[in-house]
Amino acid sequence: MATTVEKICKEALILPADARIGLVERLLISLNLPTRADIDHLWAEESERRIAEIDRGETRLIPGDQVFDNIRRKYGK
């Protein structure tokens, strides 16, 4: 198996960059990982959910300066 993988990798590295990118994309899709479009969609949904919580007054907002001050105090930076 390792010999086959090594041979495929060696041949793949000879391909032009755009062909290697296409190969990588096909391999990643074969792993059934979320696609970029899936991730973007999920983040859009999460953003809308958080905005709705803010609009309904269900979320306590903390100014960015305070957040970073808390981090610096906690981690000593």
N, CA, C and O of each residue as an XYZ file, in Angstrom:
308
protein
N       0.839     -1.205      0.000
C       0.000      0.000      0.000
C       0.867      1.246      0.000
O       0.622      2.167     -0.780
N       1.889      1.294      0.870
C       2.729      2.482      0.956
C       3.383      2.786     -0.379
O       3.538      3.949     -0.751
N       3.764      1.751     -1.091
C       4.396      1.949     -2.391
C       3.426      2.599     -3.358
O       3.806      3.493     -4.113
N       2.174      2.158     -3.344
C       1.152      2.746     -4.207
C       0.925      4.202     -3.843
O       0.857      5.053     -4.730
N       0.806      4.503     -2.567
C       0.590      5.879     -2.114
C       1.778      6.744     -2.496
O       1.604      7.864     -2.977
N       2.972      6.239     -2.288
C       4.170      6.999     -2.640
C       4.213      7.285     -4.137
O       4.576      8.385     -4.552
N       3.842      6.296     -4.949
C       3.836      6.473     -6.399
C       2.804      7.522     -6.810
O       3.085      8.388     -7.639
N       1.624      7.438     -6.232
C       0.570      8.419     -6.544
C       1.013      9.818     -6.133
O       0.832     10.772     -6.889
N       1.589      9.948     -4.946
C       2.054     11.260     -4.476
C       3.136     11.815     -5.390
O       3.111     12.994     -5.741
N       4.067     10.986     -5.768
C       5.149     11.430     -6.640
C       4.591     11.932     -7.971
O       5.015     12.973     -8.473
N       3.632     11.182     -8.544
C       3.026     11.598     -9.803
C       2.171     12.848     -9.632
O       2.143     13.708    -10.512
N       1.478     12.951     -8.509
C       0.635     14.118     -8.262
C       1.470     15.386     -8.148
O       1.047     16.450     -8.599
N       2.646     15.282     -7.551
C       3.493     16.463     -7.374
C       4.035     17.005     -8.696
O       4.502     18.142     -8.753
N       3.976     16.217     -9.733
C       4.422     16.664    -11.055
C       3.333     17.481    -11.758
O       3.623     18.259    -12.668
N       2.097     17.301    -11.336
C       0.972     17.993    -11.973
C       1.081     19.503    -11.803
O       1.701     19.980    -10.852
N       0.479     20.255    -12.723
C       0.414     21.708    -12.544
C      -0.405     22.049    -11.293
O      -1.218     21.246    -10.835
N      -0.182     23.228    -10.760
C      -0.822     23.631     -9.504
C      -2.343     23.508     -9.564
O      -2.952     23.015     -8.615
N      -2.966     23.944    -10.652
C      -4.430     23.887    -10.714
C      -4.941     22.451    -10.694
O      -5.998     22.182    -10.122
N      -4.214     21.531    -11.302
C      -4.604     20.125    -11.277
C      -4.424     19.548     -9.873
O      -5.243     18.744     -9.427
N      -3.354     19.951     -9.169
C      -3.141     19.477     -7.794
C      -4.248     19.987     -6.875
O      -4.731     19.264     -6.003
N      -4.644     21.250     -7.086
C      -5.734     21.815     -6.276
C      -7.013     21.021     -6.508
O      -7.724     20.689     -5.560
N      -7.302     20.720     -7.767
C      -8.485     19.925     -8.073
C      -8.435     18.551     -7.433
O      -9.444     18.049     -6.937
N      -7.260     17.948     -7.446
C      -7.081     16.634     -6.820
C      -7.309     16.714     -5.317
O      -7.982     15.863     -4.737
N      -6.750     17.728     -4.698
C      -6.933     17.909     -3.251
C      -8.414     18.086     -2.924
O      -8.918     17.488     -1.973
N      -9.102     18.899     -3.704
C     -10.534     19.120     -3.463
C     -11.314     17.814     -3.580
O     -12.188     17.535     -2.759
N     -11.002     17.016     -4.593
C     -11.698     15.740     -4.760
C     -11.412     14.790     -3.611
O     -12.306     14.075     -3.158
N     -10.169     14.777     -3.134
C      -9.830     13.918     -1.998
C     -10.549     14.366     -0.727
O     -11.045     13.539      0.039
N     -10.602     15.673     -0.509
C     -11.292     16.184      0.673
C     -12.782     15.879      0.620
O     -13.378     15.507      1.631
N     -13.383     16.033     -0.547
C     -14.803     15.713     -0.701
C     -15.045     14.238     -0.387
O     -16.066     13.885      0.204
N     -14.105     13.379     -0.782
C     -14.276     11.946     -0.543
C     -14.286     11.604      0.946
O     -14.753     10.532      1.332
N     -13.777     12.501      1.779
C     -13.774     12.279      3.227
C     -15.086     12.683      3.884
O     -15.273     12.498      5.087
N     -15.996     13.239      3.082
C     -17.311     13.690      3.565
C     -17.200     14.776      4.630
O     -18.044     14.864      5.522
N     -16.167     15.594      4.537
C     -16.034     16.732      5.431
C     -16.961     17.842      4.949
O     -17.348     17.857      3.781
N     -17.319     18.761      5.823
C     -18.148     19.871      5.356
C     -17.393     20.681      4.298
O     -16.189     20.906      4.414
N     -18.108     21.105      3.285
C     -17.497     21.915      2.242
C     -17.430     23.363      2.710
O     -18.032     23.727      3.721
N     -16.699     24.176      1.972
C     -16.609     25.609      2.301
C     -18.003     26.231      2.276
O     -18.344     27.051      3.129
N     -18.802     25.830      1.289
C     -20.173     26.359      1.198
C     -20.987     25.951      2.422
O     -21.760     26.754      2.944
N     -20.820     24.704      2.888
C     -21.518     24.248      4.095
C     -21.121     25.091      5.303
O     -21.968     25.531      6.079
N     -19.822     25.305      5.442
C     -19.305     26.077      6.575
C     -19.811     27.514      6.513
O     -20.238     28.067      7.526
N     -19.764     28.122      5.326
C     -20.261     29.495      5.166
C     -21.739     29.580      5.523
O     -22.170     30.531      6.174
N     -22.518     28.583      5.096
C     -23.953     28.560      5.398
C     -24.190     28.457      6.906
O     -25.031     29.168      7.457
N     -23.448     27.576      7.567
C     -23.595     27.417      9.014
C     -23.220     28.689      9.770
O     -23.885     29.063     10.736
N     -22.140     29.359      9.320
C     -21.749     30.605      9.972
C     -22.796     31.696      9.748
O     -23.062     32.491     10.649
N     -23.387     31.737      8.563
C     -24.443     32.717      8.288
C     -25.635     32.478      9.206
O     -26.197     33.423      9.760
N     -26.018     31.216      9.367
C     -27.125     30.890     10.277
C     -26.797     31.292     11.710
O     -27.637     31.855     12.412
N     -25.564     30.999     12.141
C     -25.152     31.345     13.507
C     -25.157     32.858     13.702
O     -25.582     33.350     14.747
N     -24.690     33.588     12.710
C     -24.674     35.049     12.791
C     -26.088     35.592     12.920
O     -26.352     36.468     13.744
N     -26.994     35.073     12.106
C     -28.397     35.521     12.166
C     -29.007     35.202     13.527
O     -29.752     36.013     14.077
N     -28.699     34.031     14.074
C     -29.214     33.648     15.386
C     -28.712     34.604     16.463
O     -29.471     35.035     17.331
N     -27.418     34.929     16.395
C     -26.849     35.834     17.400
C     -27.406     37.247     17.265
O     -27.673     37.903     18.272
N     -27.581     37.716     16.049
C     -28.164     39.046     15.827
C     -29.578     39.093     16.389
O     -29.957     40.071     17.033
N     -30.364     38.040     16.151
C     -31.734     37.980     16.666
C     -31.735     38.018     18.196
O     -32.579     38.687     18.791
N     -30.800     37.308     18.841
C     -30.696     37.334     20.305
C     -30.401     38.746     20.800
O     -30.979     39.199     21.788
N     -29.506     39.431     20.114
C     -29.176     40.812     20.486
C     -30.395     41.705     20.322
O     -30.720     42.489     21.213
N     -31.067     41.587     19.187
C     -32.256     42.409     18.924
C     -33.359     42.170     19.952
O     -34.093     43.097     20.296
N     -33.485     40.935     20.447
C     -34.504     40.618     21.452
C     -34.042     40.969     22.869
O     -34.807     40.826     23.822
N     -32.798     41.425     23.010
C     -32.273     41.787     24.319
C     -31.923     40.590     25.188
O     -31.871     40.711     26.412
N     -31.686     39.450     24.584
C     -31.394     38.231     25.327
C     -29.900     38.034     25.604
O     -29.504     37.103     26.304
N     -29.097     38.908     25.055
C     -27.652     38.765     25.177
C     -27.061     40.012     25.818
O     -27.421     41.136     25.470
N     -26.155     39.798     26.753
C     -25.448     40.915     27.372
C     -24.191     41.173     26.550
O     -23.324     40.306     26.448
N     -24.092     42.344     25.974
C     -22.935     42.682     25.150
C     -21.808     43.216     26.025
O     -22.046     43.948     26.985
N     -20.592     42.845     25.688
C     -19.417     43.289     26.423
C     -18.518     44.032     25.437
O     -18.175     43.489     24.387
N     -18.130     45.278     25.766
C     -17.257     46.031     24.867
C     -15.941     45.290     24.611
O     -15.393     44.647     25.506
N     -15.455     45.390     23.397
C     -14.229     44.695     23.004
C     -13.049     45.007     23.899
O     -12.281     44.108     24.242
N     -12.884     46.277     24.288
C     -11.766     46.655     25.163
C     -11.811     45.874     26.482
O     -10.783     45.434     26.995
N     -13.018     45.715     27.012
C     -13.167     44.981     28.262
C     -12.817     43.503     28.063
O     -12.169     42.901     28.919
N     -13.231     42.931     26.962
C     -12.919     41.533     26.665
C     -11.407     41.328     26.623
O     -10.880     40.400     27.236
N     -10.710     42.212     25.888
C      -9.258     42.067     25.766
C      -8.549     42.333     27.086
O      -7.541     41.693     27.383
N      -9.063     43.274     27.889
C      -8.493     43.510     29.227
C      -8.630     42.256     30.092
O      -7.702     41.888     30.813
N      -9.800     41.601     30.015
C     -10.013     40.372     30.793
C      -9.046     39.278     30.358
O      -8.511     38.551     31.195
N      -8.821     39.158     29.050
C      -7.887     38.151     28.543
C      -6.473     38.449     29.032
O      -5.759     37.550     29.479
N      -6.073     39.721     28.943
C      -4.714     40.087     29.402
C      -4.525     39.790     30.878
O      -3.478     39.291     31.290
N      -5.550     40.100     31.680
C      -5.454     39.804     33.118
C      -5.373     38.300     33.368
O      -4.594     37.843     34.205
N      -6.177     37.545     32.641
C      -6.222     36.101     32.850
C      -4.938     35.421     32.433
O      -4.472     34.502     33.107
N      -4.357     35.865     31.322
C      -3.188     35.189     30.780
C      -1.889     35.995     30.967
O      -0.828     35.582     30.499
N      -1.979     37.126     31.643
C      -0.781     37.884     31.993
C      -0.025     38.484     30.828
O       1.197     38.620     30.898
N      -0.696     38.839     29.784
C      -0.017     39.428     28.617
C      -0.304     40.904     28.524
O       0.179     41.571     27.609
